[in-house]
């Protein structure tokens, strides 16, 4: 080992992690100045607002107006998805764009409608409203506002306890499969509104297919005018986004964002007003939308016990999506995002907005990318969006009275195309990691075949099962000489911690290797079994005991035992046992061991390799 290199032992710091966490909570109360600084740290906008320039404002202006224009029709549309009055969507995007910018550390973070979250809200509303005892004493607005408030509290609790690490179990494959499966629920749930038929609301396992069957049976009852408006709306949005926008970009050589959703809403509302779609053709319209700021409503304490489980599930989904998007954007732009502060920001936003008639605003998959593409550089873009939405709420809300509901459905359906692109990921997962492939499939099918909450639980349980499986049955491989050389070598590598859950598996793997090695029958006098411990980061008492037993067996087969590339911590544990392990040799590398044994490296000859690749159990030779 190079004498200039020094390894720093961080084990002591890990042991003091609890004490460090306690000190972090005590620190703000040590003095008045520290307390003030701690309060200021909860509001990152204080750091960037004083140095904000006019040049940055013009950069944020485009992104802010674009997000504001997009949020208006999407807010109205997703309110319907959550079983709420359309105006609640306007209140949601207004308050989220007002509160979140002051608390977020992420320049491109933006809260607003997110189809998966609103679908989960709508499912809860239908369940509680169908409750014969509870449904008579509440309403959808009260249910979702209470849910929003509790989701905010859950976020704050996660941030305070600093247990956001649980989202690490939500891998990209799990989130991708779950979100794509939830998108199928959203897609099918919109067919009745898109076709102008009676609402269909089944529950239970396979309810999605029951809904689809009933939709097919109601095809003869389709309102052809409603369906035509919906199809034309979808075509308008797709032609604009897929044909016109790329053409404009090629023509003007710069990124151009056209608010097709808002244009569609304006055109459809005007046509509906003058052609009287509702009166003449029974096309369902949005109806009365009150103008002005929302009136506060207190969360219903009586509903807490009925919505808390859904609040926890939605919180987990929101945190996983928010932090994954923040990580992607921060790596792309080269800035740092404080994960814990982001959870505080979302939690505070939802807790405050939960005191009004809103639904949970979340960080969708498209808004951060949209802000980035529009050149936004700070959270001022969200405040600009808030100003635009405020003008709409105060002066133009009643304009949407004649807006056909099928147009809102079309907006949702077209927005789903970004989520449904997740189907492309399955090919990548299959090629790179079979574990991730199966996880994506299970998360997707679990969500589609049951419901969103149950699907999430199935996906999480399968993820934990995979983690357990990979810990209990980790990958291992062994190689040994095939022809006569001066020394008969066998090298065994185990890629995992050696702990109680996989100790017996470790022993079986070594014995399998030993049996294969002995079957070569080469009859050489010098035999050396080498444990490559480069993949073992930790070993517990069960692992040490099994390792001792294994070394005894190997030595009884007339072979020496040595260890290479064992970390200092693992080596220290082995030497403390005062057992046969202390009689083994420890070397930095296999080359060092072979050199020390006076065996030329080139004389070891070809080797045979065996392993436990779970998707290829065949032995191979090189």
N, C-alpha and C positions, 0 to 999 in steps of 0.2 A: 504494500500500500504506500502511496506517495506520502512522505512525512509532512509535506506542506498541507495535506488535507486533514481537516478535523471535523468529526461528526458532533453535532450538538444534540444532547439528550433533552427531548421535550417532554419526557414522561412526567417529570415533576410538575410542569405547567398543566398537563392534563389532569393530574390528581388534584390540583388546586382549582379546577374549573368551577366547582360549586362555590368555593369561597370568593372567587373572582366575580361570579354572578351576583352574590350577595353584596359585595362591595360596590358593584355598579349601581345597585338600587339605593345604597346609602349615600353615594357620592353627591347627588344633587342637594342634599340637606346639610352639607358640611359648612357652607357659608352662603351669604346672600348672593355674591357674585356668581358662584357656581350654580346656584339655583336658577338665576336669571339666564345664564348661558344654556342650562339644560332645557328651559322652557323655549328659548330661541331655537334650539336644535330641532324642535318639533315642527318648526315652520321654515323650511329651507328657502322659501321665497324671500325672506329677509336678507339672504346672502346675495341674491342676484338682482333684486329690484333696485337697490341704490345705484348700481352700475349699468342699468338698462339704458340703451341708446336708441335714438330714432331710427338708425339703420336696422337694428334688430327688430324694431316694431314693424317696419315694412316687410321684413322677412316673415314675421309671424302673422301678418295681416292676411296673406293669401291662404295659409293653412287654417287660420281661425275661421275665416268666412266659409271656406270649403267644408270644414267639420260642422259648423253651425247650420249651413244649408242642408247638409246630409242628415243631420240629427233631427231636423223638424219632421220630415216624412217618416223616417225610421222610428222616431219616438212614438208617433201616432200609430204606426203599423204594429210595433211590438207591444204596445199597450193592449191591443186587441188579442195578441197571442197570450198575454198574461191574464186574459179574461177581465180587463179593466176598461173604463171609459177612455176614449182616445186622448182627452185632455191630460190624463195622468202621465202620458208619455212626454208631453211638452213640459210638465212640471219636473219630470225626472231629469231630462237633459239640461234643463235650466239650472237646477240646484247642483247637479254633479259638475257642471262646467264652472259653477261659481265657487264651490268649496274646495274641490280637489286640487286646483292649481297652486293654492297657497301652502299645501302640505306635502306635495309630491317632490321627490328628488330626481324624478325621471323627466327630462325635457320633452319627450314625445309621448308620455303617458296620457291617456284620455279615457274617461269613463262615459258610458252611454249604453244604448241597447245592445244586448247580446242574446241571440236566439236561444241558446241552450238554457241560459238562466231563466229567461222569460217563459220558456216551455215548462220548466220545473215549477215556476210560480203558478202557471195556469193549471197544472196537474193538482197542486195543493188546493187551489181555490175550488176546483170541481169536487175534490174529495170532501172538503169541509162543508161546502154548500149542500152537498147531497146527504150530509149527516142530519137525520131528522130532528135531533135535539139541538145541535149547534147552528144549523143553517138558518133557523128562524130568528136568531138573536145576533146575527152579524151580517156583513156584506163583503164583496170582493175587495173593495178599497181598504177596508179595515184590516182584512186578513193580510194583504200584501204589504201594507204599510208596517204592520207589526212584524211581519217576516223580514222586511228590510231593516228595521231597527235591530232585530236580534242578529241578523247577519253582520251588521256593523259591530255589535258587541262581541261576537265571535272573533272577528278580525282583530279587534283591540286586545282581546284575551290572548290570542296567538302571539301578537307582537309583544305584549307585556311579559309573557312567560318565555318568550324567545324559543318557541317550539315550532317555528316554521320549517324546521328540518324534516318534518313529516311529509312535506310536499316532495322531498327527494324520492319518495316511493312512487310518485306519479311520474313515471318515465314518459318520454315522448311517444312511445308506442301505446301506452295506456291512455294518455290524454287524446292521442289521435284517433284511436279506435272508439273511445267513448264519445268524443265530440262528433265524429262521423255518424255513429249510430243514433245519437240524439238528433242530428240533422235529418235523418230519415223520419223520425217522429214528427219533427216540425213540418217536413214536406207533406206527409200524409194528413196531418191535422189541418192543413190549409185547403185541401181539396173541396170540402163542403162549401166554404166561403167562395172559392174560386168558381165553382159550378152553380152557386145559387141554390143549393139544396138544403134540406133540414140538417141541423147540427147533429153530429154523431159522436157520442161520448161513451165508449165502453171502457171497462177497467179489467185488471187482472192479467195473468200470463197470456201472451199471444194476443192481447187486446188490439194491437196494431193491425193484425191480419183480420180481426173481426171488423174493425172500422173499415178496412179496405174492401172487405166483402160487401158490407152494407152500402158503401159508396157506389160500388159497381151495380148493386141492385137498384139504386136510385138514379142511375143514368137517365132513364126515361123522364124523370122529373126535373131535369136540368133546365135552368133558366138560360135560354140561348143568348139573350142580350148580355146577361152577366158574364157568361163564359166568353163571349166575343170580346167584351171590354177587357177581360182578364188576359186573353191571349194577345190582343193588340198591345196591351201594356207591357207584357213580357217581351214581345218582339221589339217594341220601342226601346226598352232598356238594353236589350242584348245588342241590337244594331248600333245603338249609341256607344256602348262600352267596348264592343268588340270590333267595330268597323270605323265609325266616325272618329272616335278619339285617337286611334292609331294613325288615321289619315291626317288629322290635325297636327299630331306630333311630327310626322314626316314632313308636312308642309312648312310648319313654322320652326322646326328644329328645336323645340323646347317642350317641356312637360306642360300639358294643358289639362286642367280638371274641369269638366263640364258637369253641372249639377242636374243630371238627367232625372233623378227622382223628383226633385222640386219642380222641374219643368213639366214632368208627367202629371204631378198632382195639380198644378195650376190649370193645365189644359183639360184634364179630366173633370175638374170641378166646374170650370166654365161650361163645358159641353153638357155636363149633367144638369146644370142650372137652366140652360136655355132649351135643352131637349127634354127636360123633365123625366129623366130616367126612372126616378122613384115612382112617380104617379102613373106614368104610361106603361112601364115595363116591369114594375115591382122589383127594381134593382135596389138592393139595400145600400143605404148611404150612412155616413158617419153620424149625422144629426147635430144637435146643439152642442157647441163647445163654448163654455163660458170664457169671457175675456177677463184679464186681470191676474194678480198674483194669487197663489193658492192659500187657502185657509188652513192653519195648522190643525192636526188631529193627534190626539194622544194614542200611543200604542195600547192595545187591549191586553191587560195582564191575564185575563181569563183565557186568552188564546195562546199564551206562551207555551203551555204544555203540549198543545196540538201542533205547533209549528217548529219547535226547537230542533227536532230531528232533521227536518228539511233544511233548516237554517244552517246546521252543521254541514250537511252534505253539499249545499250550494256554496258555503264558505270554502270548502276544500277545492271544489271545481274552480271557483274564482281565483283563489290564491295560486293554484297550480298554473292556470292560464296566464295570469298577470305576471308572475315571476318568470315564466318561460319566455314570454314575449319581451320582458324587460332585459333578460339575458341576451336574447338574440339581437335586440336593438343596440344594447350597450357595446357588444362585441363588434357590431357593424360600424358604429360611429366612434368608438374609442373613448367613451366616457364611463363613469362609474355610477351605478344605481345602488342605493342602500335598500336591500330587501326588507329589512325590518321597518324602515321608515315608510316604505310603500304600503305595507300592511296597515300601519298606523293611519296613513292617509286615506286608504280605502275605507277602513273601519270608521274613522271620524266622519267621512263624507256620508256614509250610509246611516250612521247613527243619527246625525243631524237631519238628513233628508227624510229619514224614517218618521219624523214628526209631521210629515206632510203627505198628501195623497200621491205616492209615487210607487214605482217598482224598483228592484235592486239594479243599480247601474253597475256595469262591469267593463273591464278592459277587453274589448272585442279583438278579433284577429286582424282587423283591417285598419282601424283608426290610427294606431301608432305609425304604421307604414305610410298611411296617407299624409300624416303630418310631416313625416320625413321627406316624402316625395314633393310636397309643396314648399319645402325650404324652411319650415318652422324650426326655431332654435331654442325656444323656451316655453314655459307654461303660459306665457302671455297669449299664445294662440287660443288656448281654451277660454281665457277671459274674453277675448274678442268674439269667440263663438257664443259665449254666454250673453254678450250684449246683443248679438243678432237675434238669438232665441227670445230674449226679453222683449224686444220690439214686436216679434211675432205674437207672443203671449198677450201683450198689452193691447195691441191694435188690430191684429189680423187673424186671431183665433177663429172668430165666427165665419171667416171666409171659407173654412173647410166644411161647412154644413152639408153641402151637396156632394161631397167627395164620395164616389162609389167605394164600398168596402173591398170589392174585388181588386181595385187598384192597389190598396194597401197589401193585399195578399200577393199580388204580383211583385211588389217591392221586396217582400220577405223571400219569395221563391228565388228571385234573381240573386239576392244577397247570399243565399245558401250555396251558390256555386263555388264560392271560395272555400267553404267548409268541406263540400263534397269532393274537392280536389284531394282530400286525404286518402282517397282510394289509390292514388298513385304511390303513396308511401309503402303500401303493402308489398310491392315488387322489390323495393329497396331493402325492406326488412328481411324478406325471404332470401335475398342474395347475401346480405351481410350477417344477419343474426337470426337463427331459427327461433331462439327464445323470444325475441321481440316480435317476430312474425306471429307466433302462436298467441302472444299476449294481445296484439292488435286484434286478431281474429276473435279471441274470447271476449275482449272488451266490446267489440262491435256487435257480435251476436248476442251477448248477454244483455246489451242495451236494447237491441231491436226486438228480441224475443220476450222481454219482460217490460219494464218501464225504466225511466231514466235513473231514478234513485237505486232501484235494485240492480240495474246494470252497472252502476258505479261501484256498488258493494262487491258484485261478482268480479269486476275487473281488479279491484284492490286486493281481494282475497287471492286471486290467481297470481297477482304480482308478488304478494308475500309468499305464496307457494313456490314460485320460481326462485325467489331469493333463498328460501329454505332449502330447496332442491340443490341449488348451485353451491350452497355452503356444505350441505350434507354429502353431496356426491360431486365434488369438484373435479376438474380436469386433472389428469395426471399422465405422465408418459415416462417410458424407460427405454434405454438403449444399451446394447452390449455387443462385444466383439463377436464376429462370426467365424473367423478362421484362426489358426494357431498364431499366436504372437507371444512375446515374452511375458505378458501379463494378461490375465482374463479380467476385463473391466465390465462393470455394470453400473450405470448411472440412473438414478431414480429421482424424478422431479414431481412435486405435489404443489399445485397452484391454489393454495387456500390457507387460512388459519388452520392449525391442528388443534381442534377442540373436542369437547365431549360428543358433539353431534356427528362428527365425521371420523372419530378416532378408530373405530372398528373397521370402517370403510378403508381407512389408510392402511391398516394392518392387512386386510384382505388383498388390497392392491399390491402391496409389497410382496406378499406370499405368492401371488399370481406371477409377479415378475421373477421372483426367485425360482419358482418351479420351471418357468420357461428358460431361464438362464441355465439352470442345472441340466435341463434336457439336452443342451448343446453337446454335453459329454466330450469336451475338448481335452480333458485330462491334464490341464496345465497346473503346475504346482503353485504358482502365485495367483491368487484370486482376490480381487478388490471390489467391494460394494460401496458405491459413493452415493450419499444422499445430497442432492442439490436442493438446498433450503432457500434459494433466492426467492421462491414464491410464498414462503411461510413468514408471515409478519407477526404472528402471535401463537403461543402454545400454552395450554392450560394443564392442570394436574392430570386429567384424563388422557390428554395427548402424550404427556411425559411417560405415564405408566405404559401405554400401548407401545410407545417408541422403545422403551426398555425391553419389553417382551419381544418386539420385532428384531432388535439388535441381537438378543440371545439366540433367536432362531437362525439368523444369518451367520453368526459366528459358529454355530454348531454344524453349519454346512461347509466349514473349512474356508471361510472368507474373512478378510479384515473389513472393518467398517470405518468409514471416514465421512466427514461432513464438509461441504464447501458452500461458501456464500451465505452462511448463517448470519443474521443481524446480531449486533452486540446484545440486544435485549433477549433474543431467543437463546443465544449461546450462554448468556449468564444464567438463565433459568435451567438449562440443561446441566450446567456444571454445579449447580446448587443441589442436585439430587443425590450426590454422593453414591452413585450407582455405576453400572457398567458404562454409562454414557461418558463418564469422565475419562475412561480409558481410550476413547476414540480420538482420532485426529481431527483438527479443525483447520481449514485452509481457506484463503480468500477466494481462490478460483480452482477449477478442476485442473487447469494447466499447471498451477503451482504444485498441486498434489502429485501429479504425474511426474513433474520434474524432480520433486523431492524423492520420489520412489525410484529415480534413475531409469524411468521407462521412456524412451524416445516417443514423442507424440505421434510421429509419422508411422510408428510400428503398430499402432493399435488396430489398423486395418479397417475394413468395412464394418458397419454396425447394423443391427436389427433393431427396429423401433416398434414398441407397442404402446397403445394409449387407450383412453376410455372416452374418446370423442362421442358424446351421446347421440350424434346423428351419423356416425360412421364407425361401427364397431370392428371393422376389419383391421387386421394387422398389416403393417406396411414395412417395406425394406428400402434402405437407401445405401 
